Amino acid sequence: IVATGARASKPPIRGVDKSGVHLVRTISDCEGIERQIERSRSAVVIGAGLVGLEVASALKERNLKVTVVELLEHVLPMMLDQDMAKIVHEHLTGNGIDVIVGKGVDEIVGDTSVSGVSVGGSKIDADMVILAAGVKPEVELVRKAGGEIGRTGCIRTGIRMQTSIDGVYAAGDCAETTNMITGKPFAPQLGTTAVRQGRVAGVNAAGGYSTLTGVLGSAVTRLLDLEIGQAGLTERRAKEVGFKPVVGAVTAKTRAHYYPGGKDIRVKVVVEPESGRVIGAQIIGGEEVTQRVNMVSIAIQKGLTAYEVANIDTCYSPPVADYWEPFVTAVEMALRKM
């Protein structure tokens, strides 16, 4: 079983090898960051994906001045549509994290050690720089052995996680799987995907029979006091792969609107109108995001239509849930456009 994982990408930026520049992938990387935090007052994080924003939030909680720089047009570009990403962006800036999107870092400046970064010709002071610009799968072992590498850049595998080399299986961030919605090769490089691949590869390598027919790439995180989750396709991604999606969105409360303690939650649902199937959702709120994402994941995997989701018999009690479940309400909003 090949489980070689992936390595952190080092972007081609001048000054990337200066002292004070850190990758964030291994325990050793994190130990180096931890040591430098003690003598730093400011940091720049390059990359606003899941890892970059989680690191930025953690550094802010350690009382550093933090700036995030993202080359693409909004934060969490692989996870959220721009309208939903705006909520996260505003939450970060509202908590004192500076966020720059749509611009890249021109150079990491300083003599032998970091003193800042240059973005669009302007210098941002920083005692440390964190590189969170994605990962690259470790596939050379299989490539050199004659194994096939897939379109995603990961090791191509079948539903039993077998590679093109007889008797060799692959699992984890180095291995490709299938997107459950599109049927196309997919490499979300998430822990949840890795453990499922590992279980299937292990069973088959030991002489049993197990399959993984696909994954959705469902993901969730918490940034400061905001929870963000997603399952399936975003509206943008749905259009890219050829769907003509209809979306529904709603802002609701996690408890009955009149009951104290409820928090705002925003749900955006993506529906494929020809079949009526729910093919994606993004959820952002102060609490109760994770299990709603799991509900979405079940709905997508079971091929439920928007009409079926709208008739789900959900629970209600003022201290814990409103009588209109936000996910169901968002689906109903999409139905009105169909």
N, C-alpha and C positions, 0 to 999 in steps of 0.2 A: 504494500500500500504506500503510495507516494503522498506524503502530506507535508510538502516543503513550504507551504504558505506563500507569503509575499513579503517584499521588502519595501520600505518607505521610499517614495520617489524624491529625488533631489532635483529641483527645477534648475534650468540653466540660467541662473542669475549671477551676475558678477559679485564676488565677495562671499559666496555661499560657504566657503571653507574657513571663514574667519572664526576665531574663538568667540564663543557666545551664541553661535548658531546651532540649533538642536533639531534633530529629527525626533519624531515621537511614535515609536513602534515597539521597542523592546524595553525590558525592565531596566537595562543599562541606560537607555535613552532617558527614561523617566528619572532615574537616580541622578543623572547629570543635570537635568532641569531642576530637580529638587535642591541640589547643592547651590545652583546659581540663584535661585529665588531668594535665598538668604542675603545675597549681596546686590539685589536688583530692585529698582523702583519702577521700571517700565519695561513693557514687552510688546513686540509686534508678532502677530500670528499670521502667517501666509497661508490662506486657504480657509474658506468658510463652509466646509462640509461638516459632517457630524463630528469628526475628531477635532477639527480646528475650533469649532464653537464650544465643544466640551472643554477643551484646554483653555480657551479664552475665559470661559466662565469660572473655571477653577483658579486661574491666575487672578481674576478680579476678586474672588473670595479670599485670596491671600494678600489683598490690598495693593496690588500692582496697578499702574496705569496701563490699560490694554488697548491696542489698536488691532483690528482685523482687516486684512486686505484680501479681496476676492476679485479675480480677473473677470469672472462671468458677471452677469447683470444683477444677480441677487444672491442672498445667502441660501444655503442648502439647495443648490441648483438641481441636484439629482433627486431630491426628495419632495420638494414643494414647487407649486406654481408661484408665479411672481406675486399674485394677490395675497396668497397665504404667507409667503416669505416676508412680506411687508410687516406683518404682525410681529414676527420674530425679530426683524431688524429694529423696529421701534422699541421692542422690549429690551433688547441689548443696549441701545443708545440711552434708553430711559434709566438704565442701571449703570450708566457711566462707561460703557464700552464703546469706543469709537469704531465705526464700521465704514469702510470704503469699498464700494463695489464698482465693477466695470473698469477697473484699472489694475495693472500689474505692478509689481515691484521692479523698478529699473536696476537698482543696485543696492547691495547691503554695504553700508559705508562704515568707515573706521580704519585705523591703522592695522594692527594685527588682531585686534578684538573689535567687537561691534560697538558702534556709537549711534546707529540708527539705520533707517532705510530711506531710499529715494523713491517717491511715487509721483509720477507726472511732473518731475522737476522740483518737487518740494521735499524737504527732509522731515522725517518723523523721528524724533529722538527715541532711542531704545537701548536698554542695557542687555537685552537678549532677544533673539529672534527664533520663533518656532516654525519649522517647516511642516505643514499639514496639507500637502498638495497631492494626496492620493498615494496609492501603492502600485507596485508592479509584481505580477505573479512570478514565483521562482519555478521556471519550467525547463531549465537547461538540462537537468538530469534526464528527463524524458525525451527532450528534443535530441540529445546526443545518442540516446538509445534507439532512435528511429521512430519515436512516438509522434502522433499527430497533435499539433497545436491548433486550437479552434479559432474562430473568428474574433472571439473576445480577447485573445492573447493568452488564455488559460488552456490547460490540457483538455483536449476533447474527450468526453466520456459518454457512455451510453446510460440507459436507465438503471443499470446495476453498478454504475460508477466504474465500469471497466474501461481501460484505455485501449488504444489500437494495438497495444503489445499484449500478447496472450499471457494471462496470469498476472497482469499488473493492473492495479486499481489506483484511483486517485481521489482525494477528498480535501476539502478546505479551500483556502483562498487561491490555491494553485489550480483548482479544478473547475471546469465549466459544467453548467447544468442547463435546464430549459426553463424559459419563462412560461408559466402556467397559462397566461392569457394569450400571448402572441404565438407560442410554440417555437420561438426562435432561441438560439443559444443565449445564455444569460450567465453573468458572473457577478452577483451582488456583493460578494466578499463580506458576508456578515457571519457572526458567530452562530446564529440560528441555522443558517444554511450549512455551515461547516459541520455541526454536530449531526445533522440529518445525513449528510453525505458520508460522514465517518461511520455512522451506524450501518448504513447500507453496504459500504465498502467492506467493513469488518465481517459482516454476516456472509457475504459472498466469498471473500478471501478464505474464510474458514469452512467453505463447502456448502453453505446454506443458500437460500434464495431470498433476495429482498430487492425492492426497486424504489427509485425516487423518480417519479414522472415529471416533476417540475416544482418550482417555488415561485413565490410572489415577490420576495425581497421586502417583506414587511419590516418596518423599523420604527423605533421609538427612542426618544431621549428626553432628558430634563436639563434645561438651561436656566440656572438660577432657580426661580420658582415657577417656570413655565414648562409645561409638558408638550411635546410635539411628536406626532405619530403619523404614519402613512402606510397604506397597503395598496398593492396593485399599481395601476398606471396613473400618472398625473394627466391633467388635461393636455398639456403640451406634448407629453410623450405619446399619448393616445393619437393625437393628430399626426405625429411623426411616423407612426407605424401604419397609418392609413385609415384609422377610425374617424368618424365624424361625431364626436361626443357631444352629449348634452350634459350640462352640469347643474347641480342644485346646491345652494349654500344657505346656512342659517347660523345665527349667533344665538345661543341659548344659555341656560343656567344648569349647573350640575345638580341642583336641588330645586324643589318647588320655589317659584319666583318670590313667594312671600316668606319663605323660611330663611332664617339667618345663616350665614356661612357659605351659601352657594357661590360658586365662581363661574366666570364667563367661560364658555367653550364655543369654539367656531368649528363647524364641520362643513367640508366641501366634498361632494360626491360626484363621481364621473360615471355616466351611463352610456352604453352603446345602444342607440335608439332602435336599430333594426331588430335586434334580438331582445332588447329590453334589459339585457344583463347589466348588473353593477360590475364595473371593471376597475374601480379605484376609489380611494377616499383619502383625504388629509384632515387631520384633527389636531387642533391646538387649544389648550386650555390650562386652567390653574390646577385641575385635578381630574381623575377618572378618564384619562385618555387611553391608557394601555388596553383595558378590557374592551373598549369600543373599537380600537384597531383590530383586536382579535375577533370581534363580532363581524367586522368588515371582511376580514380574511376568510372566515367561514363562509360568508355569503358569496364571496367571489369563487372560492374553491368548489362550492356546491352548485355554482351556476345559477344562483337565484336572480330572478328578474326584479326590476324596480317595483313591479306590481306586487310580487311576493313579499319583498322587504317591507313595503308600506303596510302590509297586513300582519306583520310579526306582532305577537301578543307580548308586549314588554311589561315590566313590573313598575310599580309606583308606590312611593311612600315619601312624604314631604322631607324628612331628614336626609334621605339618601338619593332620591330620584324624582324628577318631574314627571307628570303624567304623559307628556309628549317627549319621547326619546329623541334627542337631537339628530342622531343618525337617520332615524326613520323620517323625521321632519325634512331633513335635507333631501332625502330620496323623493319625498312627495313634491318638493319644490322642482326637482328635475322632471317629474312626471307631468307637471303642468306645462312643460315646454315640448312635450312629445305628442 
